[in-house]
């Protein structure tokens, strides 16, 4: 069938060329329009439910909002995890669905379940779903800077919230723009309870009057002189004077009682749950652009920047926007690194071919077919919605050497036929004959490489999302190469392979290699036991080295920026948090490699950020690595930064912006390794966490271990005296109304000032509520008109309680964050489990789970225990059906351990850990090793069969000579196949840019494995072949068993 396809395309060469040009143009279109990102989108399908109940304590929010939502949504279809965060005045519920669930289907299900539970929510609480985005979608962050000091923070925040935010939100692909820092303007009505009592007015009367005095109404229309007039009743509050002049009633002498008679109206800041700082310069207003899931990161960022440039003229004079995080920098540098590697790889492959074939025009065949194959592979990538990223480009880089293998074998066979031709056939006929002869074998070899990579698709969850793009692109590239090789390559060979064609023996490189290889392989075939013993020893050494390798889920990707996430004690005040932000930013900015440091405490005003005020976050932009101090590595820089910000009581964790947000989204843990403690009582959970923290702090490899202080919050509780309430004719709700409004302050209305909206808050003056003693003297009105101090109706008690309540799948939870230092996650967790089992007592009803990247690692290792054997079985089955011989298939399969030994040795030498990237590289190596060894088997079979046909295969000595001849004939083809992969991977192994660290780990098993494959396959396979096929030949009496076997003259 393959020969027939080659012949048909040859006979219709013009149509084939036109089809190739059209497909190449289609691929070029896909290249221009394909999405570009740094890494694949690892975010899970999630829906965020945000509820606000401002002024309520975390335990109250948990009991009345978060727990009912979590327990209800657990039964929704395809829900994997429901994770709740209850903090002061706010509830966040993250509902994570199974892989592959459509995002909008998931949102529809959540809305369906919310409608069932909405009636159970407290009055005034309306849960809403967050944007169709996640924390991973934080693609751009900025700060608004006022160098001249023209504006106060309230004015800058007003511009951010009511103008800039909406301008940027209108950009296609943007889910929302969230703010942090600054002050939200608020109308604050501070009511004097003594004046209320003197005028016999209640707080409820004040609230009612304000609500009724802040409204516009419409009265339809009125026709006057044939014109229509719209009737309006204007009444919106525009400034504090409008509030001061609100009438509350009339006194006994008919004097109007105005709000200004009983209250002071001022403009002030609303309560803040998030603050920010830039470079230690003090309070700053910032914003984050959150991208919608599934969008093209590069295009969204470019569109946002274009929009910023467009509206720049509308900024208040002197106000500047400074970018503090830009993911397009990471994307551009990572893709550029791999593009350069790809170009270098193509150049090196062409040079290798030139050295082996000594024919420049033959290189043109590769120059055409290689880009065409890559363009063809982009077509399915584009329509499968696979972005160009580190992993997908990595698949292409791994495939380049294999893509040209078939082309080179066709060219090499054509060269051989032309060089040995007697002139009876034209070069075109010889080219067609050469391609038809090897077409089926080459097509099968390319399919083997494709099939060997199929088990990567069995990976699940994050590891699947990470490596499926690599597997897709490698598979697409190999299928494209197989198609181009059997259709277009024979035509191109006929067009370009012209001029003088040298025999292999005329090439000085080939002569030199043959001169070295012939005596070595002759000796090896004559001394198979020695070769087998040496090989077994090498296998044993590599096995021992493998057992010493560490393990991790994913090699660290250096993103060019850092994310520093410390946590301090719960209950910290806004003032203290601002002081820490400023001091730490100053220390960070003092490091020469830092461009800017944007820190925040608390949360951005978005459902994608459930951070309490005690959690800090610093986004640190760094200079390009070439501008760093000489010899400074990323690890050394992190250690220097960590030392600069070391503060007692501040638990520090360092990560990268994208990696950190992926971890927080998937597991709720912000460090590479974490522990979740589940149980019914928060006090016990906290005690277990502190035991674990103390135990792990002593364990080697621990940079920091921190158990969240679940009960570190401070509470001031009012416990009512039911008998006292009854004596005054009061009910509990009357007292709680005073606590909620007079002390806590209640937002009772909202002003409408053009595009801007501001809340109106009513409460008692600060001087009447800034201590426990003063709160006890706050008056509560009785139905009889008397005013009773709050202290006579109950007692105020200070207690500790949860500053934030964590809820996962309906169970209370506590987190332990573990940051590692120079230690692999797998080995660390193994030691940590043993240490915790010895030192930590976990009572009945409680349990712990390990999470973070270790959770992915354990799942990956379990899956690989299935995937690798399946890969080997698939490859063996394909070999058996193509060779129709079990023994030959088994001999070829020997290439797997022979090649893996070199990969393991190189990994040990480079101090790499095993990871998903390593296993993917090993699987890629299996296909290449089997394909390369198959080439040698073809030549060994041809030589063996030729000696049989010619009647020369009579003794064991003859068998050795036949095998040596076949091995010699395979030398150029085998070396070319391996050398193209080795030299093709060399740019990756020497690369230093962003993304190179991941690609080096991915390529190292293949690079080291190919090096060992060259030497071991060229020597071991001929020895095995002799033992299998020459065992029945009689001994050669003319050959001394102890001496070298006779060899053929070169």
FIVEXBA-34700 format. One record per residue (C-alpha): x, y, z. Coordinates in steps of 0.05 Angstrom, whole numbers, plus 5000, padded with zeros to 4 digits. Layout:
! FIVEXBA-34700
XYZ;...
! end
This chain:
! FIVEXBA-34700
500050005000;505650495019;509350334954;502950454915;502051144948;509251324932;508251114859;501651494852;504652134880;510652054835;506151984774;502152594796;507953014819;504953694799;498553554837;502653314897;506853944897;500754394892;497354014949;503654094991;503854844977;496554924997;497454525060;503654925076;499755575067;494255295113;499555135165;502455835159;495556135171;494855705233;501755915257;499856655252;493256565289;494856025340;494556195414;501156335448;502556225522;508256055569;505455395594;499055015580;492855245617;492954815680;486955135713;481254685731;473954795716;471555175776;465955635797;466856135853;461056345897;462057005934;457557245990;458357886030;455457976100;459758556123;460958636198;459757896215;465157456247;468256876208;464856336251;458056656238;459356696164;461555966164;455355726201;450156116163;453156186093;459255766075;457355096106;450255096076;453155266008;458754746011;454254186036;449054325983;453854385924;457453735941;451653355911;451953725845;453853295785;461353235768;463553625830;470353395853;471653875911;467754425945;472454865985;470055426030;473456036061;469856426114;472857076137;470557726167;464357946129;465557496069;464656786045;468256455986;466255775961;470555455906;466954895870;471954485828;469154015776;471953395743;476853475686;473553595619;467253925647;464954505605;465855155644;459055445627;455454785640;458654795709;456355515721;449255335701;449154755751;451655195807;446355715792;441155165793;443354945862;443955655887;436655775870;434755195916;438655465976;437556215968;431756216017;436255936072;441156516069;440957066123;436957696106;440758146059;445557606036;445357435962;450656935939;453257085869;457956705824;464657005809;467557145741;468856585691;476156615710;480856405764;487056655800;491156355743;487856885699;491557455734;495457645671;496858385684;497658795748;498859535753;499460095803;496960815796;502661275814;502262025830;509462275828;507562995841;502762855898;496863215867;491562715888;489562365952;488361615955;480761705954;481162095888;485761585856;481361005880;475261365851;478561415783;480560675787;473760415809;469060835767;472960975703;479360595689;476559925713;470659955665;474960195607;479459585614;473659105629;470859255560;476958935527;475058275494;477557685536;477658065602;473157755655;474058315705;478758845731;479558855807;482259395853;486459405916;488859945962;486860665969;480460906003;473260815982;469561465994;463661396041;458461876071;458961756146;453261966191;455661966264;449461996307;449862276378;445561826422;444862366475;441862856426;437162316400;434862186471;433962926485;429463006424;425962346436;428162056370;430461346354;436161106310;431060746267;427761416252;434361706228;435661116183;428661146154;429161886140;435761826103;433161256060;426961656041;431162276025;435861955974;431961795911;429962045842;423161875815;419661955749;412662215735;411861995663;411062575614;407463245605;405563565539;406764315536;406064705471;406364075429;412763855463;413763275510;417063395577;419662835621;417562935694;422862795747;422962855822;430262985840;432762775908;439462405904;444462605956;450262975922;454363235981;454363226057;449863856061;444263466028;444562966085;445163496139;438763836116;434463206120;428463326166;427362826222;421163156250;418663786286;419863986357;414364206406;415464936386;414664766312;422064806299;424464316245;429163786271;434663666219;439763106215;445263606231;441863716299;443262996321;449062776277;455562986244;455962836170;462962746140;466362426081;470961866103;473961196082;469960546080;472559936117;478559636081;480258896073;485958996024;491759486022;497759555975;504659865969;509459975912;516959965925;516060175998;513060855979;506760766022;499460636008;498160545934;492160415889;492959805845;489059365797;489358675766;486658475698;483357785703;482957415638;476956985620;478356235617;480355965550;482556625520;489156765485;493657075538;498157445489;492457765450;488657965513;494758295544;496358655478;489158895473;489359155546;495859535533;492859835470;486760045510;491160365564;494860755510;488160975480;485261235546;491761525572;489562225552;483462155597;487662035660;487762585712;493763025696;500062755728;497262075745;501261495716;499960755706;505860305721;505759565704;508059135762;506758455730;506158275657;505557545637;507057715564;514357805585;514557085608;510956845545;515457235498;521957025531;519956295538;517456225466;523556605440;528256135477;524955525445;524555855376;532055985378;533155265401;528855015344;532555425291;539355195319;536854485319;534854515245;541554815226;545454275264;541353725233;542853985164;550354025181;550253295205;546953075140;552053465100;557953135136;555152435125;552752515053;557653045026;552153314980;549554024988;543453954942;540953364985;540353855043;535054225003;530453625009;530853695085;530354455083;523654375047;520653775082;522453955154;518854635156;513054345115;512153775165;512254265223;507154715188;502654125176;503053925249;500454625268;493854515231;490954015280;494154405337;490255025317;483554665310;484654265374;485754935410;492754755432;496955375444;504255475427;507755415494;513755105526;510854405525;507954415454;514254715426;518054195466;514353655429;516453955363;523754005386;523653275407;520753085339;525553465293;530852915291;525552385280;522152785225;528252795182;530152075196;525751795141;527852335092;535252205105;534451455097;531051565030;536652035008;542051565033;538950964997;538351384934;545651584939;547650864946;543650634885;546151214842;553451104864;553050354849;548750434785;550950124720;547650674681;541750264655;536750664697;535751404701;536751764767;529251884772;527951144766;533250994817;530351504865;523351204858;526150504868;530050724930;523951034962;519350464944;524349974973;524650295041;517950655043;514050135083;519750055134;520550805143;513050915150;512750365202;518650665240;515351345243;508851025267;512650655322;515251325348;508151605346;505150995380;510451005435;508051685456;500651515458;500651295532;502252015552;494952145536;493151695595;495852205644;490452565684;489053225718;494753725720;500053255693;495453085635;494053825620;501453965624;503853405578;498053285531;500253875488;507253575482;504352895464;499553205414;504853615379;509853035377;504552565349;502053085299;509153225277;510752485267;504352365228;505752975185;512852715174;510252035154;505452345105;510652815074;515852265070;511751795028;508452324984;513052924971;520052694990;521052224930;519252794883;524053274918;529652764916;528752704841;528853474835;534753614880;539253004883;543553174822;550853264806;556352814830;554252284880;559951974920;560151274946;560151185021;567350965017;569351624984;567052025044;572952125091;568352145152;565351475133;572151175120;574751415188;568651145225;569050475189;576350415206;574750505280;568350095281;570449475241;575749195289;571449365350;565149025326;569248435301;572248345370;565448435404;562047905360;567747415376;567347555451;559847595465;560447355537;565047925555;560448425520;554348145556;557848165624;560148885614;553149085591;549948755652;554749125697;552949785664;545549625673;546649475746;550450125757;544950525722;539650175764;543450365828;543951085804;536451095788;534850895860;538851495884;534951995842;529952445878;522852545854;518553155841;512153295803;514953815756;521754125748;521654855769;520155335713;523955985723;518856515703;523357125708;519257415765;517957205837;511957155882;513457235956;507757026002;508957116077;503657016130;503457376197;499357266260;491857306253;488157926276;493458416251;490759126242;490759506177;495959996205;500759446225;499859086159;501459726121;507759816162;510059106145;508559216072;512659856068;518659586106;518958936067;518159276000;523859746017;528259146035;526358785970;527459395926;534459485955;536758855920;540059075854;536558545811;529558795830;525859265782;519659355825;516059025883;508459095889;505858835955;498858745981;495858516047;488858236044;485158165979;483858475912;476358635906;474957995867;472057315882;478457005855;482457265916;480256985984;486157266022;485457506095;488958126119;494357706152;496557416084;501457836045;503457785973;509258115937;509858095861;517158215847;519358405776;526658245762;531658485711;533558015655;538357485681;544057735638;543958395677;544858055745;551258055784;556357565759;555256855784;548556995816;543456425805;535956455816;536656015878;541956475907;537757085892;531756785929;536256635989;538857345989;531757625985;529457156039;534957396085;533258126070;525858046091;526957586151;522457836207;520657456271;513557206269;512957246194;512656576158;515756646089;514456256025;517456375956;514456155890;513156415821;506856795799;503856285752;506155665790;503755945857;496756115832;496055435799;497755095865;492855535904;487355405854;488154655852;489554485924;488555115965;495855065986;500755615965;507155215977;510054625938;508154145994;502554216045;498453826096;490953876106;488253686175;480853496179;476453406240;470453666279;473954156327;478154756308;482154756373;484454036362;485954166289;490354756309;493954346362;495453796311;497954316262;502754626313;505553936330;506853806256;510054496248;514854366306;516553676279;517853886208;521854506227;527554036248;527253606185;532953716134;530354056071;525154486107;525855226090;519555386130;513655026160;507555406184;501055156212;495455656205;493255956272;485955766266;484056066333;488456676331;482857186321;480257646376;472857696391;468858166436;462357796451;456058096481;452057586521;445057846535;441657776602;434857506584;431757706651;434358426644;431558466573;424758236599;424658756655;425359316603;420559006553;426058876503;427558286459;434458046437;433458346367;432959046396;439758996428;442858666367;440159226323;444059726365;450359306362;449759226287;448359956271;450860406327;457360026339;458759656274;455660166228;450559996174;450760176101;443560406093;443460736024;447760905964;448661575930;448461645855;453362175830;453762085755;457661445743;459961405815;456461065873;458061155947;455060836009;451861216066;453760926134;450461066201;453760936267;455661266334;461761716337;468461366348;469461686416;463261326441;465360636417;473060596419;473560196484;469859646520;467760126576;464760626527;461060076490;457859866556;454960566563;451660576494;444260696504;438660236481;431660536474;426060166508;418760146486;417160606545;421961126519;427361006570;434760946550;438360366582;446060276579;448159656542;452159416602;445759336643;442758866590;448558356589;456058296592;461758396543;467057846542;473657816503;475257136472;479656836419;476656506358;477856346285;480256936242;478456506182;474855846177;476855336124;471754826100;473154276049;467653806027;463653976089;469253836140;472954356180;480254396158;486954686177;492954776131;500354686143;504755036091;511554736077;516855076035;522754646013;530154826008;534654415961;530353785970;525953385923;518653345942;518052585939;524052435984;522152986032;515052736041;517452026053;521852276110;516552756136;511352206140;515951786183;517552386228;510252556238;508351836252;513551826308;512352506339;505152726326;499052436360;492752466317;486552306358;480651906333;476052296287;481752686255;486152536195;491352876151;492552876076;498753096038;497453585983;500754095939;505453855885;506453205923;499153035910;500453075835;506952695843;503652105878;498152075826;503152125769;507551565797;501451115804;499451255733;506451155705;506650465736;501350295685;503250755628;510450515619;508849765614;503149925566;507950325523;512849745519;507249255503;504649705447;511549795416;512949045421;506248875389;507549355331;514549065321;511948355321;506548505269;511448885225;517248385231;513047755238;518347485286;518247455362;525747385367;527147985323;522048405362;525348205428;532248375401;529849065381;526549165449;533449085481;534649795458;530050035514;534449855574;540750005534;538550705520;535250845588;541850685623;545051285590;539151745606;539351545679;546851655684;546352355653;540652535700;544752315760;550752715735;546453345726;543153235794;536153215764;530152905798;525152445765;518852815746;513252805695;517953155646;523252615656;518252055644;515652395582;522852445556;523951715572;517751515533;520151925474;526851575480;523650895476;520651035407;527151325379;531350755408;526850215379;526450565312;534150645308;535349925328;530449695275;535050015223;540749575246;536248955246;534549095173;541849105153;543648495195;537848105164;539848315093;547148095104;545147435137;540147265082;545047455027;550346985056;545146445061;542946534988;550146544964;551645905004;557046225045;553646145114;556645465133;560245555200;560045985262;565846375233;561746525171;556046755215;560747245250;563147515184;555947605159;553947975222;560048425220;558548585147;551348765164;553549185224;558649555180;553349695128;548649975181;553850435211;552451055170;544850995175;544950855250;549851415265;545951905222;539351735256;542351805326;546852395310;541052805282;537352715348;543552825391;545853455355;538653675350;537853655425;544553995439;541754705434;536654525487;541854225533;546054855527;540355355530;539855855588;533656265574;526756235606;523655545594;530455215584;530254905654;524054505638;526354315569;533154085595;529753615644;525253365588;531053265540;536252975588;533652245587;533452265512;540152605503;543852135551;540051535525;541951675453;549251735472;549051045505;544850785448;550350945397;555550525432;551449975462;546949845403;552749825353;556149295396;550948925436;545648805382;550448455335;552648005393;545447835411;543947705337;549747215335;547346855397;540146795370;541346635297;548346335297;547545845354;546045255307;551945375261;557744885270;564245145299;569445385250;575644965260;579845475223;578446025274;581846045341;576346135393;580946575434;583247015377;579747555337;574747325285;576647415212;573648045182;572048285113;576448795080;573349485080;
! end
